[in-house]
Amino acid sequence: MSKNLDIINNHESVVRSYIRNFPTVFTKAKDHKMWNEDGKEYLDFFSGAGALNYGHNNDHMKQKLVDYIMSDGITHSLDMASTAKAEFLQKFYDVILHPRNLDYKVMFPGPTGTNTVESALKLARKVTGRTDIISFTGGFHGMTIGALSVTGNSMKRQGAGIPLQNTVTMAYDNYVDHDTLVYLERFLEDKGSGVAIPAAMIVETVQGEGGINAARFEWLKQIEEICRRWGILLIVDEVQAGIGRTGTFFSFEAAGIKPDIICLSKSLSGYGLPLAVTLIKPELDIWKPGEHNGTFRGNNHAFVTATAALDFWMDSSFEEEIHEKSEIIYSFLEDIVEKYPEINGEVRGRGFMVGIASEVEGFSSKVTARCFELGLIMETAGPNDEVFKLFPALNIPKEDLQRGLEIIEESVKGLVKDPVTN
Ligand SMILES: Cc1ncc(COP(=O)(O)O)c(C=O)c1O
C-alpha cells in the first residue's frame, strides 16, 4: 500500500469517493493519459467527470497560463475589471454566442456547477415572482441545497438533512412508456392537479449522473414550447453535457431551442480550473448589483485558459472531429451489446457522452474495476451504478481511443466468461 494513499485515507473525511474506485496516487497527467507513483500509465476515459474535455495540461492553454503567471497578471479580483476577464468575454461573444445567434448576458456566479445552478434558480424566482421549479426524474444539478432540491438521487437528497422544498419532479423523456409531456401539461392546465405554475423548469439534454439518459430533440423542443405557452422560464443545465461533450458547443443547439437561462461550468476553463457562468437572456438580467455575490468569481487563471480553449471552436473542424470519433464509440458499444447478450445491455447517450446500461446487477461496476486494473479510468453512472460511462477527452487520438475500447471489451469479455469468480 502506498504511503501517500495511507496519508489520504487516514486524514481525509470518509466522504471521499472517487479515490475508492481508483485507489492509486496520481503524479502526472498529459492530454488523455495519467500516471501513478509507480509510473503505471492509465488512459483517462473519465476526464474529471467532464471537466477535462480537452484532456489534461493542454500545451496551448498551459503556455498562455504560464506566460500570464510569469507576467504577474492578476490572479484574484472578485468581480473587478481585469484584462483577462475582458478578453474572455469578448472571445466568448465572438466565437460562441454571436455565430450561433445567441443573445445572453454573462453572469459569473461562484466557480462551480452548483453555483451556476443556484444562481439560475434564484433568478428565475426573482423574475417571475413564483416559488416552484419543475425538475425531472434522473436529474442531477449539484450538492448545495437549491441544486439538491432539483436533483433526483435519493441518497444525495437525504444528505441535505432538511426538507427540500418548492420543487416538483416530472418524468424525463422515456421514463415511462407514455408521452411524458402529455402528463406534464395536464398538471399545468388542471387547477386541481396540486401543481402550481412554476418559475422555471430545469433540464439536462443528456443526463450525466442520472444514467446517460438522452432526451429526444423533439421532446426538448416540446418542453420549450410548453414553457413559452405557460410563461415558464427554461433553464438548461449544460454543466456536464456542454462544451462539446455531445458534439456541439452547447448540447441544446442540435435540438434548435433557446433556453432563457444556461448553466455552464466543468470544461469551460478548458484546463480543469474552476469557472462557471450563468447565461441570461438580457431582459431577465434584473439583479441588483451584488445581489448574488461570491469571493471566487474572478478566477483570472481560468479566464486565460478558457479564452485559449475557445480556439478549438474557431471553425467547424473540432465538431467534425468529435462527430467522427463519436460514431466509432457508438458502433463499438452497439457491437458489445450484440456480442454479449448475457449483459442485457442498452446503449445510451449522444456524442461523446455515452455508455452501456446493464441489467445485470453490479456488472457495470465490475467492468470499471477491471478496466482500472488494465489501465483505463472510467466511472459508472445511474442511481444503481448500472451504466458504465465513456467520457474520453474529445481530442483523444483515434489510436488511443481504439486502445481504450479494446480494454473495455477485454473487461466485458472476461466478466462474461468468468462470472463466478468475479
Ligand atoms: C448537470 C450537472 N449540473 C451541476 C453539477 C454540479 O457541478 P459541481 O460539481 O461543479 O458543483 C454537475 C456535476 O456533476 C452536473 O453534472
The ligand as a MOL file (V3000), in Angstrom:
LIG
                    3D

  0  0  0     0  0            999 V3000
M  V30 BEGIN CTAB
M  V30 COUNTS 16 16 0 0 0
M  V30 BEGIN ATOM
M  V30 1 C -25.5330 18.5020 -14.8830 0
M  V30 2 C -24.7520 18.9350 -13.6840 0
M  V30 3 N -25.0870 20.0680 -13.0570 0
M  V30 4 C -24.4120 20.5190 -11.9860 0
M  V30 5 C -23.3460 19.7970 -11.4810 0
M  V30 6 C -22.6120 20.2850 -10.2650 0
M  V30 7 O -21.3570 20.7340 -10.6030 0
M  V30 8 P -20.2390 20.8990 -9.4580 0
M  V30 9 O -19.8570 19.5420 -9.0210 0
M  V30 10 O -19.1250 21.6400 -10.1230 0
M  V30 11 O -20.8690 21.7060 -8.3660 0
M  V30 12 C -22.9550 18.6140 -12.1120 0
M  V30 13 C -21.8240 17.8070 -11.5860 0
M  V30 14 O -21.5500 16.7040 -11.9720 0
M  V30 15 C -23.6810 18.1600 -13.2360 0
M  V30 16 O -23.3670 17.0150 -13.8620 0
M  V30 END ATOM
M  V30 BEGIN BOND
M  V30 1 1 1 2
M  V30 2 1 2 3
M  V30 3 2 2 15
M  V30 4 2 3 4
M  V30 5 1 4 5
M  V30 6 1 5 6
M  V30 7 2 5 12
M  V30 8 1 6 7
M  V30 9 1 7 8
M  V30 10 2 8 9
M  V30 11 1 8 10
M  V30 12 1 8 11
M  V30 13 1 12 13
M  V30 14 1 12 15
M  V30 15 2 13 14
M  V30 16 1 15 16
M  V30 END BOND
M  V30 END CTAB
M  END
